[in-house]
Amino acid sequence: MTSSETRRITDLGTLKAISHPLRMRLYRALFVARTATASQLADQVDEAVSLVSYHLRKLADGGLIEEAEAQSTDGRERWWQPSSYGFGIHEEDLKDAPELAAASAAFGRTVGEQRAEMHSRFLDERHTWSDAWRTASIGSEWLPRLTAGELTALGDELEAVLRKYDQAARAAEAAGDTEGRENVAVHLHAFPYRP
């Protein structure tokens, strides 16, 4: 990653690029791997290398990923990495842009479906994880009555905590501390609702 900042998506082309379900899966896999080739990612998502290469180029066209320094001596391999520390879509950028708002809603549904699928897979495979991992997994629901300002503050605090843990884990792993580490998905949703 060339930046520790989160990229703010404000244009329709980039939002459409990441809204494709396979592209989102590829972006997620690349974010976890940090750097990878199309063939490595194709193995992870069980798709043809040519199809994965095409979608990686679309993500690069949108500025979401970029070429990385080669990790092997095989000059034919093209290595990729995320161009930022994730990305975000902000509601204020959607106010006067109905096409962008519609694309954001479609993106949100795609991501929601993929997150639900990831969690369902974990529930189905719980028994394959150790007692420690099953105990460590989190499943809770809170229903506080907040103001919009309080919800904003809560989101900012949660994001800061998650970033702290992620960056510490990345640094530890880079220093060789890999024992017992697994990929962990943390999905948070916080939104107003009426019963």
Backbone hydrogen bonds, N-H to C=O, Kabsch-Sander energy under -0.5 kcal/mol:
donor,donor_aa,acceptor,acceptor_aa,energy
2,T,82,P,-0.6
7,R,86,G,-2.5
9,I,7,R,-0.6
9,I,88,G,-2.9
10,T,8,R,-0.6
15,L,11,D,-1.9
16,K,12,L,-2.8
17,A,13,G,-2.0
18,I,14,T,-2.0
19,S,15,L,-1.3
20,H,16,K,-0.7
20,H,17,A,-0.5
24,M,20,H,-2.3
25,R,21,P,-1.9
26,L,22,L,-2.6
27,Y,23,R,-2.9
28,R,24,M,-2.5
29,A,25,R,-2.4
30,L,26,L,-2.7
31,F,27,Y,-2.7
32,V,28,R,-2.1
33,A,29,A,-2.4
34,R,30,L,-2.4
35,T,33,A,-1.5
36,A,80,W,-1.6
38,A,78,R,-0.6
41,L,37,T,-2.3
42,A,38,A,-2.6
43,D,39,S,-1.7
44,Q,40,Q,-1.3
45,V,41,L,-2.2
46,D,42,A,-1.1
47,E,42,A,-1.6
52,V,48,A,-2.4
53,S,49,V,-3.0
54,Y,50,S,-1.9
55,H,51,L,-2.2
56,L,52,V,-2.5
57,R,53,S,-2.1
58,K,54,Y,-1.7
59,L,55,H,-2.1
60,A,56,L,-2.4
61,D,57,R,-2.6
62,G,58,K,-1.5
63,G,60,A,-1.6
64,L,59,L,-2.3
65,I,59,L,-0.8
66,E,81,Q,-2.9
68,A,79,W,-2.6
75,G,73,T,-1.1
77,E,74,D,-1.6
79,W,77,E,-0.6
80,W,36,A,-2.7
81,Q,66,E,-2.3
83,S,64,L,-2.2
85,Y,5,E,-2.6
86,G,84,S,-1.9
88,G,7,R,-2.9
93,D,90,H,-1.7
94,L,91,E,-1.8
95,K,91,E,-0.7
97,A,94,L,-1.6
101,A,97,A,-2.6
102,A,98,P,-2.4
103,A,99,E,-2.3
104,S,100,L,-2.4
105,A,101,A,-2.1
106,A,102,A,-2.2
107,F,103,A,-2.5
108,G,104,S,-2.7
109,R,105,A,-2.1
110,T,106,A,-2.2
111,V,107,F,-2.8
112,G,108,G,-2.5
113,E,109,R,-2.6
114,Q,110,T,-2.2
115,R,111,V,-2.7
116,A,112,G,-2.4
117,E,113,E,-2.2
118,M,114,Q,-2.3
119,H,115,R,-2.4
120,S,116,A,-2.7
121,R,117,E,-2.4
122,F,118,M,-2.0
123,L,119,H,-2.5
124,D,120,S,-2.5
125,E,121,R,-1.8
126,R,122,F,-0.6
126,R,123,L,-0.7
128,T,125,E,-2.4
129,W,126,R,-2.1
134,R,130,S,-2.5
135,T,131,D,-2.7
136,A,132,A,-2.0
137,S,133,W,-1.5
146,L,144,P,-0.7
151,L,147,T,-2.3
152,T,148,A,-2.2
153,A,149,G,-2.3
154,L,150,E,-2.6
155,G,151,L,-2.5
156,D,152,T,-2.3
157,E,153,A,-2.4
158,L,154,L,-2.7
159,E,155,G,-2.5
160,A,156,D,-2.0
161,V,157,E,-2.2
162,L,158,L,-2.6
163,R,159,E,-2.6
164,K,160,A,-2.2
165,Y,161,V,-2.2
166,D,162,L,-2.6
167,Q,163,R,-2.9
168,A,164,K,-2.2
169,A,165,Y,-2.3
170,R,166,D,-2.6
171,A,167,Q,-2.3
172,A,168,A,-2.5
173,E,169,A,-2.6
174,A,170,R,-2.4
175,A,171,A,-1.5
176,G,173,E,-1.7
177,D,172,A,-2.7
178,T,176,G,-1.6
181,R,178,T,-1.8
186,V,184,V,-0.5
187,H,185,A,-0.5
188,L,186,V,-0.5
